[in-house]
Amino acid sequence: MPHVEWHGGTEHWTTKGDIRLFLWQKPAAADVPFAGTILFVHGSSMASQPTFDLSVPGRPDSSVMDWFARRGFDTWCMDNEGYGRSDKHRPINFDIANGADDLAAGSQYILARNGGKPLFVYGISSGALKAALFAQRHPERIARLALDAFVWTGEGSPTLKERAKKLPEFLARTRRPIDRAFVYSIFNRDHPGTADDTTIEAFADAILTLDDSMPTGTYVDMCSKLPLIDPERLRVPTLLMRGEYDGIAGFGDLMRFFEQLPNMDKQFTVMSGISHASFQQKNYLRVYHILHAFLTLPDARYGG
């Protein structure tokens, strides 16, 4: 079993009823102007620290939390129930709706510590679905929302079409096993070569340090229950981020979703050379730049 340790941050815990949820914070650098608070939301097959606070030898700024913290952002991530260090004991499959409940609890904890200022929220893959559902339920807690590798109806998604073949298996159990070969498959299924081997190995080590299985709930939801999000109810400023080679996010599906977003403070960007796991790609610094630009837009002087 790999053993990765995380340093330079602060461990926090909150509760959702009697469920303990783990949060990890890397505060804003003190020598730059404060830029706001970000909550990063992980996907279906890994906990939060491997995704957002990864360390890779010879790869500067592999931790997106460190990168944003140095630019004045108070950065947070949390393990959804069923993942990483958060509680896993309930006999349920930890679906999208349950993950949005986690975000409600985690955001309440963070807001109690940042003076109640609305958060920047970034979610990737099923984490984007959780973040969007949370934004529908609690728009007052969100300043800006970034949805990466998001899916709406599932139309045009080869990954979900293939995954749906195993739906009976996912329905029959609450967890699915993962191993190093599974992590490799994340990078090989869409367009091999978009991530380097050293990063993939470090990512696998980090993921497998915390988990040897993952909940099935998000897979069940994405294969059989879409759409889960109503774009007309998503009223916060929103950025859709779609990797050029991403097999989850069909381009036409996202365009139709984007058109129906009611807040005209919205953007859609296609990230060249990117497949699914954006922050672990060779072009990761471009992803950081896109997200940073959206979060630091000047306030509008005219609104119509």
Secondary structure by P-SEA (a helix, b strand, c coil): cbbbbbccbbbbbbbcccbbbbbbbbcccccccccbbbbbbbcccccccccccccccccccccaaaaaaaaccbbbbbbccccccccccccccccaaaaaaaaaaaaaaaaacccccccbbbbccaaaaaaaaaaaaccccccbbbbccccccccccaaaaaaacaaaaaaaccbbbbcaaaaaaaacccccccccaaaaaaaaaaaaaccccccaaaaaaaacccccccccccccbbbbbbccccccccaaaaaaaaaacccccbbbbbbcccccccccccaaaaaaaaaaaaaacccccccc
